[in-house]
Amino acid sequence: MKTKGLVVIVSAPSGAGKSTICARVLKRIPEAMYSVSVTTRRPRRGEIHGKSYFFVDEKRFRRLIADGKLLEWARVHGHYYGTPRDFIGENVARGKILMLDIDVQGAMKIKRGRLANAVYVFIMTPTFEILKKRLIGRGLDAEEVIRVRLKNARKELEYLDKYDYLIINDEVDAAVGKLEALITAERLKVSRQNRRTI
Ligand code: 5GP
């Protein structure tokens, strides 16, 4: 029996482990799909156009906004990011689970638009000190960038009460299990099952 589609919106401060957790959950739930965003930032090594992101220039990005092609968009760390609208709609209608890895501003825009069948998940490290250690440990960012990201993390956390779920990423396997469990529970809601009789 087919259940209704679900949009899982996942936000987290940079360094909290969101991408790793989402990637692992995607492998574990066959109906889950990643919503590939559009961005104006340059590809990082190993990123694939159409898989990691659709990489576009600012002119093209503005065109997508003007044509109403984006469900939401935001400027994050100096670049534009947006969620393609049609892909989400088509796949939710097919009963798929759409995973959106987007920042707090984007998540709040979707929330204000009252998107049907959406759940909002926030991922955080147990403490800010641990977040700082992780940002330093991954060796991707300069000291100043880390400082800005930590400042942003505090701001992002102010929106926590707008989310439905909080996952503290103390240990990755456990966090993956929690995200998978909450998706399973959401899909078991009577309102999400197209069942009229038993
Ligand atoms: P990165 O450049 O490291 O891949 O992503 C930077 C931030 O942009 C992350 O917090 C990520 O969740 C966010 N992001 C990625 N795609 C989108 C999107 O389509 N919309 C919004 N609002 N944020 C996004």
py3Dmol code that shows the C-alpha trace and the ligand (Angstrom):
import py3Dmol

protein = """\
ATOM      1  CA  MET A   1       0.000   0.000   0.000  1.00  0.00           C
ATOM      2  CA  LYS A   2       1.314   3.396  -0.926  1.00  0.00           C
ATOM      3  CA  THR A   3       1.645   6.073   1.752  1.00  0.00           C
ATOM      4  CA  LYS A   4       1.492   9.776   0.991  1.00  0.00           C
ATOM      5  CA  GLY A   5       4.736  11.536   0.229  1.00  0.00           C
ATOM      6  CA  LEU A   6       6.721  13.382   2.861  1.00  0.00           C
ATOM      7  CA  VAL A   7       9.093  16.335   2.801  1.00  0.00           C
ATOM      8  CA  VAL A   8      11.809  16.132   5.461  1.00  0.00           C
ATOM      9  CA  ILE A   9      13.446  19.495   5.983  1.00  0.00           C
ATOM     10  CA  VAL A  10      16.761  19.192   7.776  1.00  0.00           C
ATOM     11  CA  SER A  11      18.718  22.174   9.057  1.00  0.00           C
ATOM     12  CA  ALA A  12      21.840  22.315  11.190  1.00  0.00           C
ATOM     13  CA  PRO A  13      24.731  24.637  11.871  1.00  0.00           C
ATOM     14  CA  SER A  14      27.689  23.992   9.654  1.00  0.00           C
ATOM     15  CA  GLY A  15      29.798  21.202  11.203  1.00  0.00           C
ATOM     16  CA  ALA A  16      26.946  19.473  13.057  1.00  0.00           C
ATOM     17  CA  GLY A  17      27.112  16.451  10.741  1.00  0.00           C
ATOM     18  CA  LYS A  18      23.939  17.012   8.739  1.00  0.00           C
ATOM     19  CA  SER A  19      25.248  15.896   5.331  1.00  0.00           C
ATOM     20  CA  THR A  20      26.704  12.642   6.673  1.00  0.00           C
ATOM     21  CA  ILE A  21      23.524  11.796   8.561  1.00  0.00           C
ATOM     22  CA  CYS A  22      21.246  12.598   5.602  1.00  0.00           C
ATOM     23  CA  ALA A  23      23.412  10.600   3.179  1.00  0.00           C
ATOM     24  CA  ARG A  24      23.258   7.539   5.426  1.00  0.00           C
ATOM     25  CA  VAL A  25      19.501   7.790   5.952  1.00  0.00           C
ATOM     26  CA  LEU A  26      19.001   8.083   2.190  1.00  0.00           C
ATOM     27  CA  LYS A  27      20.747   4.743   1.734  1.00  0.00           C
ATOM     28  CA  ARG A  28      18.516   3.105   4.328  1.00  0.00           C
ATOM     29  CA  ILE A  29      15.093   4.211   3.088  1.00  0.00           C
ATOM     30  CA  PRO A  30      14.428   3.096  -0.505  1.00  0.00           C
ATOM     31  CA  GLU A  31      11.667   5.670  -1.128  1.00  0.00           C
ATOM     32  CA  ALA A  32      13.821   8.548   0.114  1.00  0.00           C
ATOM     33  CA  MET A  33      15.316  10.981  -2.385  1.00  0.00           C
ATOM     34  CA  TYR A  34      17.626  13.917  -1.998  1.00  0.00           C
ATOM     35  CA  SER A  35      16.323  17.229  -3.301  1.00  0.00           C
ATOM     36  CA  VAL A  36      19.173  18.642  -5.363  1.00  0.00           C
ATOM     37  CA  SER A  37      19.422  22.402  -4.807  1.00  0.00           C
ATOM     38  CA  VAL A  38      20.559  25.110  -7.180  1.00  0.00           C
ATOM     39  CA  THR A  39      23.516  27.215  -6.066  1.00  0.00           C
ATOM     40  CA  THR A  40      25.758  29.991  -7.280  1.00  0.00           C
ATOM     41  CA  ARG A  41      28.745  28.736  -5.310  1.00  0.00           C
ATOM     42  CA  ARG A  42      31.560  26.988  -7.111  1.00  0.00           C
ATOM     43  CA  PRO A  43      31.715  23.181  -7.041  1.00  0.00           C
ATOM     44  CA  ARG A  44      34.075  21.719  -4.469  1.00  0.00           C
ATOM     45  CA  ARG A  45      36.357  18.898  -5.429  1.00  0.00           C
ATOM     46  CA  GLY A  46      34.334  15.736  -6.104  1.00  0.00           C
ATOM     47  CA  GLU A  47      30.981  17.487  -6.401  1.00  0.00           C
ATOM     48  CA  ILE A  48      28.905  16.570  -9.436  1.00  0.00           C
ATOM     49  CA  HIS A  49      26.560  18.922 -11.293  1.00  0.00           C
ATOM     50  CA  GLY A  50      23.020  17.589 -10.991  1.00  0.00           C
ATOM     51  CA  LYS A  51      23.895  15.317  -8.096  1.00  0.00           C
ATOM     52  CA  SER A  52      25.422  17.481  -5.383  1.00  0.00           C
ATOM     53  CA  TYR A  53      23.920  20.706  -6.697  1.00  0.00           C
ATOM     54  CA  PHE A  54      22.916  22.362  -9.942  1.00  0.00           C
ATOM     55  CA  PHE A  55      25.722  24.906 -10.246  1.00  0.00           C
ATOM     56  CA  VAL A  56      24.570  28.083 -11.986  1.00  0.00           C
ATOM     57  CA  ASP A  57      25.648  31.714 -12.290  1.00  0.00           C
ATOM     58  CA  GLU A  58      23.792  34.583 -10.599  1.00  0.00           C
ATOM     59  CA  LYS A  59      22.000  35.600 -13.782  1.00  0.00           C
ATOM     60  CA  ARG A  60      20.494  32.140 -14.173  1.00  0.00           C
ATOM     61  CA  PHE A  61      19.627  32.015 -10.472  1.00  0.00           C
ATOM     62  CA  ARG A  62      17.730  35.313 -10.720  1.00  0.00           C
ATOM     63  CA  ARG A  63      15.879  33.972 -13.746  1.00  0.00           C
ATOM     64  CA  LEU A  64      14.777  30.899 -11.760  1.00  0.00           C
ATOM     65  CA  ILE A  65      13.438  33.179  -9.000  1.00  0.00           C
ATOM     66  CA  ALA A  66      11.638  35.410 -11.509  1.00  0.00           C
ATOM     67  CA  ASP A  67      10.051  32.384 -13.202  1.00  0.00           C
ATOM     68  CA  GLY A  68       8.785  31.042  -9.868  1.00  0.00           C
ATOM     69  CA  LYS A  69      10.870  27.895 -10.237  1.00  0.00           C
ATOM     70  CA  LEU A  70      12.173  27.914  -6.662  1.00  0.00           C
ATOM     71  CA  LEU A  71      10.165  26.805  -3.670  1.00  0.00           C
ATOM     72  CA  GLU A  72      12.505  28.882  -1.494  1.00  0.00           C
ATOM     73  CA  TRP A  73      15.876  30.493  -1.790  1.00  0.00           C
ATOM     74  CA  ALA A  74      18.365  32.145   0.547  1.00  0.00           C
ATOM     75  CA  ARG A  75      21.808  33.664   0.636  1.00  0.00           C
ATOM     76  CA  VAL A  76      24.029  31.492   2.813  1.00  0.00           C
ATOM     77  CA  HIS A  77      27.700  32.204   3.573  1.00  0.00           C
ATOM     78  CA  GLY A  78      27.795  34.655   0.644  1.00  0.00           C
ATOM     79  CA  HIS A  79      26.196  32.469  -2.049  1.00  0.00           C
ATOM     80  CA  TYR A  80      22.668  31.845  -3.279  1.00  0.00           C
ATOM     81  CA  TYR A  81      20.953  28.527  -2.735  1.00  0.00           C
ATOM     82  CA  GLY A  82      17.448  27.457  -3.762  1.00  0.00           C
ATOM     83  CA  THR A  83      15.144  24.458  -3.857  1.00  0.00           C
ATOM     84  CA  PRO A  84      13.615  23.557  -7.241  1.00  0.00           C
ATOM     85  CA  ARG A  85       9.846  23.568  -6.847  1.00  0.00           C
ATOM     86  CA  ASP A  86       8.669  21.098  -9.532  1.00  0.00           C
ATOM     87  CA  PHE A  87      10.911  18.224  -8.487  1.00  0.00           C
ATOM     88  CA  ILE A  88       9.497  18.311  -4.948  1.00  0.00           C
ATOM     89  CA  GLY A  89       5.867  18.511  -6.048  1.00  0.00           C
ATOM     90  CA  GLU A  90       6.163  15.715  -8.608  1.00  0.00           C
ATOM     91  CA  ASN A  91       7.888  13.305  -6.266  1.00  0.00           C
ATOM     92  CA  VAL A  92       5.732  13.975  -3.227  1.00  0.00           C
ATOM     93  CA  ALA A  93       2.752  13.204  -5.461  1.00  0.00           C
ATOM     94  CA  ARG A  94       4.427   9.853  -6.260  1.00  0.00           C
ATOM     95  CA  GLY A  95       4.663   9.018  -2.535  1.00  0.00           C
ATOM     96  CA  LYS A  96       8.399   9.700  -2.243  1.00  0.00           C
ATOM     97  CA  ILE A  97      10.245  11.039   0.781  1.00  0.00           C
ATOM     98  CA  LEU A  98      12.084  14.200  -0.151  1.00  0.00           C
ATOM     99  CA  MET A  99      15.078  15.121   1.991  1.00  0.00           C
ATOM    100  CA  LEU A 100      15.894  18.823   1.926  1.00  0.00           C
ATOM    101  CA  ASP A 101      19.233  19.843   3.405  1.00  0.00           C
ATOM    102  CA  ILE A 102      18.628  23.569   3.696  1.00  0.00           C
ATOM    103  CA  ASP A 103      19.513  26.425   5.991  1.00  0.00           C
ATOM    104  CA  VAL A 104      17.258  27.941   8.656  1.00  0.00           C
ATOM    105  CA  GLN A 105      16.158  30.914   6.498  1.00  0.00           C
ATOM    106  CA  GLY A 106      15.008  28.577   3.717  1.00  0.00           C
ATOM    107  CA  ALA A 107      13.279  26.238   6.147  1.00  0.00           C
ATOM    108  CA  MET A 108      11.382  29.156   7.677  1.00  0.00           C
ATOM    109  CA  LYS A 109      10.298  30.376   4.230  1.00  0.00           C
ATOM    110  CA  ILE A 110       8.849  26.941   3.481  1.00  0.00           C
ATOM    111  CA  LYS A 111       7.188  26.881   6.872  1.00  0.00           C
ATOM    112  CA  ARG A 112       5.567  30.275   6.302  1.00  0.00           C
ATOM    113  CA  GLY A 113       4.295  28.934   2.967  1.00  0.00           C
ATOM    114  CA  ARG A 114       2.652  26.064   4.892  1.00  0.00           C
ATOM    115  CA  LEU A 115       3.924  23.310   2.622  1.00  0.00           C
ATOM    116  CA  ALA A 116       1.767  20.227   3.097  1.00  0.00           C
ATOM    117  CA  ASN A 117       3.324  16.990   4.333  1.00  0.00           C
ATOM    118  CA  ALA A 118       6.497  18.627   5.658  1.00  0.00           C
ATOM    119  CA  VAL A 119       8.381  17.892   8.887  1.00  0.00           C
ATOM    120  CA  TYR A 120      11.146  20.071  10.246  1.00  0.00           C
ATOM    121  CA  VAL A 121      14.244  18.564  11.828  1.00  0.00           C
ATOM    122  CA  PHE A 122      17.138  20.372  13.498  1.00  0.00           C
ATOM    123  CA  ILE A 123      20.478  18.676  14.071  1.00  0.00           C
ATOM    124  CA  MET A 124      23.004  20.001  16.580  1.00  0.00           C
ATOM    125  CA  THR A 125      26.102  18.857  18.398  1.00  0.00           C
ATOM    126  CA  PRO A 126      25.777  18.331  22.182  1.00  0.00           C
ATOM    127  CA  THR A 127      27.546  21.663  22.873  1.00  0.00           C
ATOM    128  CA  PHE A 128      28.971  24.691  21.041  1.00  0.00           C
ATOM    129  CA  GLU A 129      32.431  23.677  22.220  1.00  0.00           C
ATOM    130  CA  ILE A 130      32.072  20.355  20.370  1.00  0.00           C
ATOM    131  CA  LEU A 131      30.803  22.180  17.263  1.00  0.00           C
ATOM    132  CA  LYS A 132      33.885  24.403  17.384  1.00  0.00           C
ATOM    133  CA  LYS A 133      36.185  21.380  17.767  1.00  0.00           C
ATOM    134  CA  ARG A 134      34.515  19.671  14.792  1.00  0.00           C
ATOM    135  CA  LEU A 135      34.863  22.756  12.599  1.00  0.00           C
ATOM    136  CA  ILE A 136      38.541  23.037  13.517  1.00  0.00           C
ATOM    137  CA  GLY A 137      39.068  19.273  13.196  1.00  0.00           C
ATOM    138  CA  ARG A 138      37.710  18.979   9.664  1.00  0.00           C
ATOM    139  CA  GLY A 139      40.327  21.469   8.543  1.00  0.00           C
ATOM    140  CA  LEU A 140      38.183  23.037   5.816  1.00  0.00           C
ATOM    141  CA  ASP A 141      37.842  26.560   7.134  1.00  0.00           C
ATOM    142  CA  ALA A 142      40.123  29.374   8.220  1.00  0.00           C
ATOM    143  CA  GLU A 143      39.927  30.669  11.810  1.00  0.00           C
ATOM    144  CA  GLU A 144      37.886  33.709  10.804  1.00  0.00           C
ATOM    145  CA  VAL A 145      35.417  31.557   8.835  1.00  0.00           C
ATOM    146  CA  ILE A 146      34.999  29.279  11.852  1.00  0.00           C
ATOM    147  CA  ARG A 147      34.314  32.300  14.054  1.00  0.00           C
ATOM    148  CA  VAL A 148      31.580  33.473  11.664  1.00  0.00           C
ATOM    149  CA  ARG A 149      30.086  29.979  11.418  1.00  0.00           C
ATOM    150  CA  LEU A 150      29.895  29.701  15.212  1.00  0.00           C
ATOM    151  CA  LYS A 151      28.240  33.088  15.428  1.00  0.00           C
ATOM    152  CA  ASN A 152      25.752  31.994  12.756  1.00  0.00           C
ATOM    153  CA  ALA A 153      25.148  28.744  14.656  1.00  0.00           C
ATOM    154  CA  ARG A 154      23.981  30.711  17.707  1.00  0.00           C
ATOM    155  CA  LYS A 155      21.593  32.700  15.524  1.00  0.00           C
ATOM    156  CA  GLU A 156      20.298  29.539  13.828  1.00  0.00           C
ATOM    157  CA  LEU A 157      19.621  27.939  17.199  1.00  0.00           C
ATOM    158  CA  GLU A 158      17.218  30.775  18.015  1.00  0.00           C
ATOM    159  CA  TYR A 159      14.808  29.150  15.538  1.00  0.00           C
ATOM    160  CA  LEU A 160      14.886  25.764  17.235  1.00  0.00           C
ATOM    161  CA  ASP A 161      11.352  26.035  18.615  1.00  0.00           C
ATOM    162  CA  LYS A 162       9.996  26.362  15.063  1.00  0.00           C
ATOM    163  CA  TYR A 163      11.189  22.820  14.289  1.00  0.00           C
ATOM    164  CA  ASP A 164       9.315  19.607  15.054  1.00  0.00           C
ATOM    165  CA  TYR A 165      12.312  17.481  16.026  1.00  0.00           C
ATOM    166  CA  LEU A 166      15.769  17.948  17.494  1.00  0.00           C
ATOM    167  CA  ILE A 167      18.517  15.382  16.986  1.00  0.00           C
ATOM    168  CA  ILE A 168      21.646  15.810  19.067  1.00  0.00           C
ATOM    169  CA  ASN A 169      24.486  14.347  17.067  1.00  0.00           C
ATOM    170  CA  ASP A 170      26.534  12.856  19.845  1.00  0.00           C
ATOM    171  CA  GLU A 171      27.307   9.714  17.920  1.00  0.00           C
ATOM    172  CA  VAL A 172      26.639   9.419  14.169  1.00  0.00           C
ATOM    173  CA  ASP A 173      25.101   5.902  14.139  1.00  0.00           C
ATOM    174  CA  ALA A 174      22.637   6.894  16.842  1.00  0.00           C
ATOM    175  CA  ALA A 175      21.746  10.149  15.057  1.00  0.00           C
ATOM    176  CA  VAL A 176      21.152   8.257  11.786  1.00  0.00           C
ATOM    177  CA  GLY A 177      18.900   5.811  13.660  1.00  0.00           C
ATOM    178  CA  LYS A 178      16.924   8.698  15.150  1.00  0.00           C
ATOM    179  CA  LEU A 179      16.341  10.424  11.822  1.00  0.00           C
ATOM    180  CA  GLU A 180      15.289   7.135  10.264  1.00  0.00           C
ATOM    181  CA  ALA A 181      12.974   6.409  13.210  1.00  0.00           C
ATOM    182  CA  LEU A 182      11.213   9.747  13.037  1.00  0.00           C
ATOM    183  CA  ILE A 183      10.647   9.348   9.294  1.00  0.00           C
ATOM    184  CA  THR A 184       9.206   5.879   9.924  1.00  0.00           C
ATOM    185  CA  ALA A 185       6.902   7.270  12.619  1.00  0.00           C
ATOM    186  CA  GLU A 186       5.747  10.125  10.396  1.00  0.00           C
ATOM    187  CA  ARG A 187       4.897   7.682   7.633  1.00  0.00           C
ATOM    188  CA  LEU A 188       2.874   5.535  10.032  1.00  0.00           C
ATOM    189  CA  LYS A 189       0.524   8.394  10.868  1.00  0.00           C
ATOM    190  CA  VAL A 190      -3.003   7.397   9.945  1.00  0.00           C
ATOM    191  CA  SER A 191      -3.394  10.667   8.067  1.00  0.00           C
ATOM    192  CA  ARG A 192      -0.481   9.689   5.823  1.00  0.00           C
ATOM    193  CA  GLN A 193      -1.726   6.260   4.928  1.00  0.00           C
ATOM    194  CA  ASN A 194      -4.184   5.986   2.104  1.00  0.00           C
ATOM    195  CA  ARG A 195      -6.034   3.242   3.932  1.00  0.00           C
ATOM    196  CA  ARG A 196      -9.769   3.522   4.378  1.00  0.00           C
ATOM    197  CA  THR A 197     -10.462   0.029   5.699  1.00  0.00           C
ATOM    198  CA  ILE A 198      -8.489  -2.747   7.321  1.00  0.00           C
TER     199      ILE A 198
END
"""
ligand_1 = """\
24
5GP
P 27.325 24.055 1.349
O 27.772 25.171 0.495
O 28.263 23.765 2.484
O 26.974 22.818 0.554
O 25.938 24.514 2.030
C 25.900 25.660 2.813
C 24.541 25.788 3.464
O 23.534 26.017 2.476
C 24.078 24.557 4.259
O 23.559 24.996 5.515
C 22.971 23.991 3.424
O 21.988 23.339 4.215
C 22.408 25.235 2.786
N 21.640 24.937 1.573
C 21.912 24.030 0.609
N 20.970 24.021 -0.324
C 20.054 24.949 0.055
C 18.822 25.404 -0.526
O 18.350 24.957 -1.565
N 18.182 26.398 0.143
C 18.642 26.920 1.313
N 17.928 27.861 1.889
N 19.797 26.524 1.876
C 20.485 25.541 1.260
"""
view = py3Dmol.view(width=600, height=400)
view.addModel(protein, "pdb")
view.setStyle({"model": 0}, {"cartoon": {"style": "trace"}})
view.addModel(ligand_1, "xyz")
view.setStyle({"model": 1}, {"stick": {}})
view.zoomTo()
view.show()
